[in-house]
Amino acid sequence: MPERRLSKQPVVQPGRRLVCLGIVVLVVVVAIWLSGSGGAFALSQTRINLANADVFAAERWLTLAESLGADSAESAFLHARIYRKLGELDEMAASLKLAREAGFSHSKTQLEHLLARAQSGDVSPLESKLSALLVAGDDLPEICEAFVTGCLITYRLDEALLLLEKWLADFPENAQAHFLRGRIYEYRSATEVAESEYRAAIKYSPRHCAARYGLGRLLTDSAPKDAISQFELCADYHINPQPGLVAVSRCQRLLGKLPEARQTIERAIASNSENLELAYRLLGEPTETAASQAPAEYGHVLLAMNDLTGAEKWYRQALEANPNDWRTRFSLATAQRQLGQTDEASTNLKRVEETRKALAACDTAIDSLRVNSEDVEARFLIGKTLLKYVSERQGRIWLESVLRYSPSHEGARELLATPDRSSGPSSN
């Protein structure tokens, strides 16, 4: 076949090309709708977007599917799946009940319950069925994602990587698989591999906000200008722009662009705080820090501008939202010391030093888990430390993992028997 030369092809103006493409897409959509298969098509797009971790695009397609008369049982099931991915487990259970009542597969609704437990860190029930599920081959991306997410939460990284290899062998262009692989290598400080995986996730799903946020996080210190580009796109695409804007401000501050950093963080604080915890969780960040991120960054900007009184004010606000943020507490002590508030600064520095020592002891436990993920005492040490110094939720997850390996562990049982505490009073 003779080679086709681009110079011989007719030139089409970009605007005209877009119009033509729009007409083609419209004709296809209308044809699908008139054929009566519009609902099925929209359901398939719902599943595709769920597989790429674009939950809100999936939700939009599902709404369209229902308006086109899609199967009510499958629609209810997909609503349940969306709720599961959003962490709204009561709503998930109610939708699964509706799906069963409408005739949806009982085995699939039961599996969804197992996936919910797995993604929350309780992987054992799913793990016992994993081999059979992988052989069956149905819903593999969802099964793999839930299992890998649960392994990440409980630091079972080797098992997570093994399953990711199988997942990517069957679905090499799955953005979520590349993202999760990037997270694991970031945990292991293999930053070059992590960066490659985040870029692969973005290649296959350009609106993958968590991958852009993760890539920006890796680039913040080494290439803050490049990081800003990723964080700005994250702010544009995500359900809430605040996480991306806070990160942009951080990069601008590191670049010494303090007036720009101040403008950006003020935009972040002025933005809508609706769904803020969810926004951070979908980026793979701890929800406990969501409300403290913006005020803490504002404090950092003002401290860099030598506005000590303003910095102190915003650091206090950040610590009201998250008293366990020891880094912000250290910055508050720095501002207080320069303001002459030596007693308060000393109190805060003592608390910071106590936290640092406790967390340093956890480093040895993490090293032990890299060798043996079933090291119960290492898990217990991490759990009780997180419970006291970092996060009630994270601490309980680790303590529950202790009981999965050693159901009679007295220390874990005793700590888990105590009522859930609030973050406790802050000593700002």
C-alpha positions as CSV (number, residue, x, y, z in Angstrom):
1,M,0.0,0.0,0.0
2,P,1.5,3.4,-0.9
3,E,2.4,5.7,2.0
4,R,-0.2,8.4,2.7
5,R,1.4,11.7,2.9
6,L,0.0,14.3,5.3
7,S,0.9,17.1,2.9
8,K,-1.5,15.7,0.4
9,Q,-4.5,15.5,2.8
10,P,-7.2,18.2,2.7
11,V,-6.9,20.8,5.3
12,V,-9.9,21.1,7.7
13,Q,-10.2,24.1,9.9
14,P,-10.2,23.2,13.7
15,G,-13.6,24.8,14.3
16,R,-15.2,23.0,11.4
17,R,-13.6,19.7,12.6
18,L,-15.2,20.1,16.0
19,V,-18.6,20.9,14.5
20,C,-18.4,17.8,12.3
21,L,-17.4,15.7,15.3
22,G,-20.2,17.1,17.4
23,I,-22.7,16.3,14.6
24,V,-21.4,12.7,14.3
25,V,-21.6,12.2,18.1
26,L,-25.2,13.7,18.2
27,V,-26.3,11.4,15.4
28,V,-24.9,8.3,17.1
29,V,-26.5,9.3,20.5
30,V,-29.9,9.9,18.8
31,A,-29.7,6.6,16.9
32,I,-28.9,4.7,20.1
33,W,-31.8,6.5,21.9
34,L,-34.3,5.8,19.2
35,S,-33.3,2.2,19.0
36,G,-34.4,1.8,22.6
37,S,-30.9,0.8,23.8
38,G,-30.0,4.3,25.2
39,G,-30.5,3.1,28.8
40,A,-28.2,0.1,28.3
41,F,-25.6,2.3,26.7
42,A,-25.7,4.8,29.6
43,L,-25.4,1.9,32.1
44,S,-22.3,0.7,30.2
45,Q,-20.8,4.2,30.5
46,T,-21.6,4.2,34.2
47,R,-19.5,1.0,34.6
48,I,-16.6,2.4,32.5
49,N,-16.4,5.5,34.6
50,L,-16.6,3.5,37.8
51,A,-13.7,1.4,36.6
52,N,-11.7,4.6,36.0
53,A,-12.6,5.9,39.5
54,D,-14.6,8.8,38.1
55,V,-17.5,8.3,40.5
56,F,-19.3,11.6,39.7
57,A,-19.2,11.0,35.9
58,A,-20.6,7.6,36.6
59,E,-23.4,9.2,38.7
60,R,-24.3,11.5,35.8
61,W,-24.4,8.6,33.4
62,L,-26.6,6.6,35.8
63,T,-29.0,9.4,36.1
64,L,-29.3,9.6,32.3
65,A,-29.7,5.8,32.2
66,E,-32.7,5.9,34.5
67,S,-34.3,8.7,32.5
68,L,-34.0,6.5,29.4
69,G,-35.7,3.6,31.2
70,A,-32.7,1.5,32.1
71,D,-33.2,-1.8,34.0
72,S,-34.2,-0.8,37.6
73,A,-32.4,-3.7,39.3
74,E,-29.1,-2.9,37.7
75,S,-29.6,0.8,38.3
76,A,-30.2,0.2,42.0
77,F,-27.1,-2.0,42.1
78,L,-24.9,0.6,40.4
79,H,-26.2,3.2,42.8
80,A,-25.0,0.9,45.6
81,R,-21.6,0.6,44.0
82,I,-21.3,4.4,43.8
83,Y,-22.3,4.7,47.4
84,R,-19.7,2.1,48.4
85,K,-16.9,4.0,46.6
86,L,-18.0,7.2,48.3
87,G,-17.9,5.4,51.7
88,E,-21.7,5.9,52.3
89,L,-22.3,2.3,53.5
90,D,-25.8,2.8,54.9
91,E,-27.0,4.1,51.6
92,M,-25.2,1.3,49.8
93,A,-27.0,-1.3,51.9
94,A,-30.4,0.3,51.2
95,S,-29.7,0.3,47.4
96,L,-28.5,-3.3,47.5
97,K,-31.8,-4.2,49.2
98,L,-33.7,-2.4,46.4
99,A,-31.6,-4.3,43.8
100,R,-32.4,-7.7,45.3
101,E,-36.1,-6.8,45.5
102,A,-36.0,-5.9,41.8
103,G,-34.5,-9.3,41.0
104,F,-30.8,-8.6,40.9
105,S,-28.3,-11.4,41.5
106,H,-28.1,-12.3,45.2
107,S,-24.5,-13.4,44.8
108,K,-23.5,-10.1,43.3
109,T,-25.1,-8.1,46.1
110,Q,-23.4,-10.3,48.6
111,L,-20.1,-9.7,46.9
112,E,-20.6,-6.0,47.1
113,H,-20.9,-6.2,50.9
114,L,-17.6,-8.1,50.9
115,L,-16.0,-5.4,48.8
116,A,-17.2,-2.7,51.2
117,R,-15.6,-4.6,54.1
118,A,-12.4,-5.1,52.2
119,Q,-11.9,-1.5,51.1
120,S,-12.3,-0.5,54.8
121,G,-9.4,-2.7,55.8
122,D,-11.2,-6.0,56.6
123,V,-9.9,-8.1,53.7
124,S,-10.2,-11.5,55.3
125,P,-13.7,-12.4,54.1
126,L,-12.9,-11.4,50.5
127,E,-9.5,-13.0,50.7
128,S,-11.0,-16.4,51.5
129,K,-12.9,-16.3,48.2
130,L,-10.4,-14.4,46.1
131,S,-8.9,-17.3,44.2
132,A,-12.4,-18.5,43.1
133,L,-13.4,-15.0,42.2
134,L,-10.3,-14.4,40.1
135,V,-11.0,-17.7,38.2
136,A,-14.6,-16.7,37.6
137,G,-13.4,-13.5,36.1
138,D,-16.5,-11.3,36.8
139,D,-16.0,-7.7,38.0
140,L,-12.2,-8.2,38.4
141,P,-11.3,-4.5,38.5
142,E,-13.8,-3.9,41.4
143,I,-12.6,-7.0,43.3
144,C,-8.9,-6.1,42.8
145,E,-9.4,-2.4,43.7
146,A,-11.3,-3.2,47.0
147,F,-8.7,-5.9,48.0
148,V,-5.7,-3.7,47.2
149,T,-7.2,-0.7,49.0
150,G,-7.7,-2.8,52.1
151,C,-4.2,-4.1,51.9
152,L,-2.9,-0.5,51.6
153,I,-4.8,0.5,54.7
154,T,-3.3,-2.4,56.8
155,Y,0.1,-2.2,55.2
156,R,0.0,-5.5,53.4
157,L,1.9,-4.1,50.5
158,D,3.4,-7.3,49.0
159,E,0.0,-8.9,48.7
160,A,-1.3,-5.7,47.1
161,L,1.5,-5.7,44.5
162,L,0.9,-9.3,43.6
163,L,-2.7,-8.7,42.9
164,L,-1.9,-5.5,41.0
165,E,0.4,-7.5,38.7
166,K,-2.5,-9.8,37.8
167,W,-4.9,-6.9,37.5
168,L,-2.7,-5.0,35.1
169,A,-1.9,-8.1,33.1
170,D,-5.6,-8.4,32.2
171,F,-6.4,-4.6,32.2
172,P,-3.1,-2.8,31.3
173,E,-4.9,0.5,30.6
174,N,-6.8,0.6,33.9
175,A,-6.0,4.0,35.4
176,Q,-7.0,3.1,39.0
177,A,-4.7,0.1,39.0
178,H,-1.8,2.3,37.9
179,F,-2.7,4.9,40.6
180,L,-2.8,2.3,43.4
181,R,0.5,0.9,42.2
182,G,1.9,4.4,42.3
183,R,0.7,4.8,45.9
184,I,2.4,1.6,47.0
185,Y,5.7,2.7,45.5
186,E,5.4,6.1,47.0
187,Y,4.9,4.5,50.4
188,R,8.1,2.6,49.7
189,S,9.9,5.8,48.7
190,A,10.5,4.5,45.2
191,T,9.6,7.9,43.8
192,E,10.6,7.3,40.1
193,V,8.4,4.2,39.8
194,A,5.6,6.0,41.6
195,E,5.8,9.0,39.3
196,S,5.8,6.7,36.2
197,E,2.6,5.0,37.6
198,Y,0.8,8.2,38.3
199,R,1.6,9.5,34.8
200,A,0.3,6.2,33.4
201,A,-3.0,6.7,35.3
202,I,-3.3,10.2,33.9
203,K,-2.5,9.0,30.4
204,Y,-5.4,6.5,30.5
205,S,-7.8,8.8,32.5
206,P,-6.8,12.5,32.2
207,R,-9.4,13.5,34.8
208,H,-8.0,11.1,37.4
209,C,-7.7,13.7,40.2
210,A,-6.1,11.4,42.7
211,A,-3.3,10.5,40.3
212,R,-2.8,14.2,39.5
213,Y,-2.7,15.1,43.2
214,G,-0.3,12.2,43.8
215,L,2.0,13.3,41.0
216,G,1.9,16.9,42.2
217,R,2.8,15.7,45.7
218,L,5.9,13.9,44.4
219,L,7.0,16.9,42.4
220,T,6.4,19.6,45.1
221,D,9.9,19.6,46.4
222,S,11.9,18.8,43.2
223,A,9.8,20.6,40.6
224,P,7.2,22.9,42.2
225,K,6.3,24.6,39.0
226,D,5.4,21.3,37.4
227,A,3.5,20.4,40.6
228,I,1.4,23.5,40.3
229,S,0.2,22.4,36.9
230,Q,-1.0,19.1,38.3
231,F,-2.7,20.7,41.3
232,E,-4.4,23.3,39.2
233,L,-5.9,20.6,37.0
234,C,-6.9,18.7,40.1
235,A,-8.7,21.9,41.4
236,D,-10.5,22.2,38.1
237,Y,-11.6,18.6,37.8
238,H,-12.3,17.6,41.4
239,I,-15.7,17.9,43.3
240,N,-14.1,20.5,45.5
241,P,-11.3,22.8,44.4
242,Q,-9.9,23.4,47.9
243,P,-7.4,20.5,48.1
244,G,-5.8,21.5,44.8
245,L,-5.7,25.2,45.7
246,V,-4.1,24.6,49.1
247,A,-1.4,22.5,47.3
248,V,-0.9,25.2,44.7
249,S,-0.4,27.8,47.5
250,R,2.2,25.5,49.2
251,C,4.2,25.3,45.9
252,Q,4.0,29.0,45.4
253,R,5.3,29.5,48.9
254,L,8.2,27.2,48.4
255,L,9.0,29.2,45.2
256,G,9.1,32.4,47.3
257,K,6.1,33.8,45.5
258,L,4.4,34.8,48.8
259,P,1.8,37.4,47.4
260,E,0.6,34.8,44.9
261,A,0.5,32.1,47.6
262,R,-1.6,34.4,49.8
263,Q,-4.0,35.1,47.0
264,T,-4.4,31.4,46.3
265,I,-4.9,30.3,49.9
266,E,-7.5,33.0,50.3
267,R,-9.3,31.6,47.3
268,A,-9.1,28.2,48.8
269,I,-10.6,29.4,52.1
270,A,-13.3,31.3,50.3
271,S,-14.3,28.2,48.3
272,N,-17.2,26.1,49.2
273,S,-16.3,23.6,52.0
274,E,-19.1,21.2,51.1
275,N,-17.9,17.6,50.7
276,L,-14.5,18.6,51.9
277,E,-13.7,15.4,53.8
278,L,-15.0,13.4,50.8
279,A,-12.8,15.4,48.5
280,Y,-9.7,14.6,50.4
281,R,-10.6,11.0,50.9
282,L,-11.1,10.5,47.1
283,L,-7.6,11.9,46.7
284,G,-6.3,9.2,49.0
285,E,-5.7,11.7,51.8
286,P,-6.8,11.2,55.5
287,T,-10.1,12.8,56.2
288,E,-9.1,13.9,59.7
289,T,-6.9,16.6,58.2
290,A,-9.4,18.0,55.7
291,A,-10.6,21.0,57.7
292,S,-7.2,21.9,59.0
293,Q,-5.3,22.0,55.7
294,A,-6.3,25.4,54.4
295,P,-5.9,27.3,57.7
296,A,-2.6,25.6,58.4
297,E,-1.3,26.7,54.9
298,Y,-2.5,30.2,55.5
299,G,-0.5,30.2,58.7
300,H,2.6,29.0,56.9
301,V,2.2,31.8,54.3
302,L,1.8,34.5,56.9
303,L,4.7,33.2,58.9
304,A,6.9,33.4,55.8
305,M,5.7,37.0,55.3
306,N,6.6,37.7,59.0
307,D,3.0,38.3,60.0
308,L,3.4,36.5,63.3
309,T,0.0,37.6,64.8
310,G,-1.9,36.5,61.6
311,A,0.1,33.2,61.5
312,E,-0.7,32.4,65.1
313,K,-4.4,33.1,64.5
314,W,-4.6,30.6,61.6
315,Y,-2.5,28.0,63.2
316,R,-4.9,28.0,66.2
317,Q,-7.8,27.6,63.8
318,A,-6.1,24.6,62.1
319,L,-5.5,23.0,65.5
320,E,-9.1,23.5,66.5
321,A,-10.0,21.4,63.5
322,N,-7.2,18.8,64.0
323,P,-5.5,19.0,67.5
324,N,-3.3,16.0,66.5
325,D,-1.5,17.9,63.7
326,W,1.9,18.0,65.4
327,R,3.6,19.8,62.5
328,T,1.2,22.7,62.7
329,R,1.6,22.7,66.4
330,F,5.4,23.1,65.9
331,S,4.8,26.0,63.6
332,L,2.4,27.6,66.1
333,A,5.1,27.2,68.8
334,T,7.6,28.9,66.4
335,A,5.3,31.9,66.0
336,Q,4.5,32.0,69.7
337,R,8.2,32.0,70.6
338,Q,8.8,35.0,68.3
339,L,5.8,36.8,69.8
340,G,7.3,36.3,73.3
341,Q,4.6,33.8,74.4
342,T,7.3,31.5,75.8
343,D,5.2,29.4,78.2
344,E,2.6,28.5,75.6
345,A,5.4,27.8,73.1
346,S,7.2,25.5,75.6
347,T,3.9,23.6,76.3
348,N,3.3,23.0,72.6
349,L,6.9,22.0,71.9
350,K,6.8,19.4,74.7
351,R,3.7,17.9,73.1
352,V,5.4,17.9,69.7
353,E,8.5,16.2,71.0
354,E,6.3,13.5,72.7
355,T,4.5,12.8,69.5
356,R,7.7,12.7,67.5
357,K,9.3,10.1,69.8
358,A,6.1,8.0,69.6
359,L,6.0,8.1,65.8
360,A,9.8,7.4,65.6
361,A,9.2,4.2,67.5
362,C,6.6,3.2,64.8
363,D,9.3,3.4,62.2
364,T,10.9,0.2,63.6
365,A,7.5,-1.4,63.6
366,I,6.9,-0.5,59.9
367,D,10.3,-2.0,59.1
368,S,9.2,-5.2,60.8
369,L,6.0,-5.3,58.8
370,R,8.0,-5.0,55.5
371,V,9.6,-8.3,56.5
372,N,6.6,-10.0,58.1
373,S,3.1,-8.5,57.5
374,E,1.7,-10.7,60.3
375,D,3.9,-9.2,63.0
376,V,1.1,-8.7,65.6
377,E,3.1,-6.7,68.1
378,A,4.3,-4.3,65.4
379,R,0.7,-3.8,64.4
380,F,-0.3,-3.2,68.0
381,L,2.4,-0.6,68.5
382,I,1.3,1.2,65.4
383,G,-2.4,1.0,66.3
384,K,-2.1,2.3,69.9
385,T,0.3,5.1,68.7
386,L,-2.0,6.3,66.0
387,L,-5.0,6.1,68.3
388,K,-3.3,8.4,70.8
389,Y,-1.3,10.8,68.7
390,V,-2.7,10.8,65.1
391,S,-6.1,9.5,64.3
392,E,-8.8,7.6,66.2
393,R,-10.1,6.1,63.0
394,Q,-6.7,5.0,61.7
395,G,-5.7,3.6,65.1
396,R,-8.8,1.5,65.3
397,I,-8.2,0.1,61.9
398,W,-4.7,-1.1,62.9
399,L,-6.0,-2.5,66.2
400,E,-8.7,-4.4,64.4
401,S,-6.0,-5.9,62.1
402,V,-4.3,-7.2,65.2
403,L,-7.4,-9.2,66.2
404,R,-7.6,-10.7,62.7
405,Y,-4.2,-12.3,63.3
406,S,-4.5,-12.8,67.1
407,P,-8.2,-12.7,68.1
408,S,-7.3,-13.0,71.8
409,H,-4.8,-10.1,71.9
410,E,-5.7,-8.4,75.2
411,G,-4.1,-5.1,74.5
412,A,-6.0,-4.6,71.3
413,R,-9.2,-5.8,72.8
414,E,-8.9,-3.4,75.7
415,L,-8.2,-0.4,73.5
416,L,-11.0,-1.2,71.1
417,A,-13.4,-1.6,74.0
418,T,-13.1,2.0,74.9
419,P,-15.7,4.4,73.4
420,D,-14.7,6.4,70.4
421,R,-13.2,9.6,71.5
422,S,-13.2,12.9,69.9
423,S,-9.8,14.4,69.0
424,G,-9.7,15.7,72.5
425,P,-9.2,19.2,73.9
426,S,-6.5,21.2,72.1
427,S,-3.9,23.1,73.9
428,N,-3.5,25.9,71.5
